[in-house]
Amino acid sequence: MTLEVSLIDSALRNWRSNVDRAGKLFGNLSKEQLLQAVSPGKNRLIYLWGHLTAFNDALIPLLGFGPRIHPELDLMFVSNPDRTVPTILLREDLKIIWQETSEILWTGFSRLSVTDWLQKHGAVSEEDFLREPHRNRFTVLLGRTAHIAYHLGQAKLWERVVNVEHELKADLRYA
């Protein structure tokens, strides 16, 4: 295995791990839990999940895997802040779209060679890419993996706070 193949394999494993962890965390939350804010005045969990789902959907054309399948997600989860759009998708819909976009991306990732990973992504011109060859598919993968990890960390923080609150309530009952 070459160094390049090893690096790409590591990045893909990291992406897959974060996607699986996020899907499991958000997918196992109830509707009521998803409507809770990460912390007071911050985004709700459903917004974080929708936001990540919209960004994964936007990766499809960015990496050359085809057109977006759910561009309507941007209005609900990217271009507008949480709680400003009257209608957002339900838990069940987001779960299906999360799985769907994840499968499309994973299939596309598995078809790329080392050379393909180092090609420009869809949002950079040929001229800009010649000046900035780091604007390639691989760096998009790294950036989007970090993006998922960041929001997954926010959700895990919520989970930790909820667990502490439950422990405090239990302690007070027995005090």
TAVEN-V971393 format. One line per field, one symbol per residue. phi: phi as a letter, one per 40 degrees, with the letter a starting at -180 (. if undefined). psi: psi as a letter, one per 20 degrees, with the letter a starting at -180 (. if undefined). Layout:
BEGIN
phi = ???
psi = ???
END
This chain:
BEGIN
phi = .cdcccccccccccdcccccccccccccccdccccccdadgbcccccdcccccccccccdcdcgchccbbcccdccbbcbcdgbbcbbccdccccccdccccccccccdccccdccccccccbbcdcccccbcccbccccdccccccccccccccccddcccccccccccccccc
psi = prgghgggggghggggggggggggghhiqrggghiqqgrpjrqqhhggghghgghhhhhghhjkjarqimiihghhjgiqrqjiphprqrggghgghggghggggggggiiprggghjrqrijprgghhhhmiimrhghgggghghgghghhhghhggggggggggggggghhi.
END
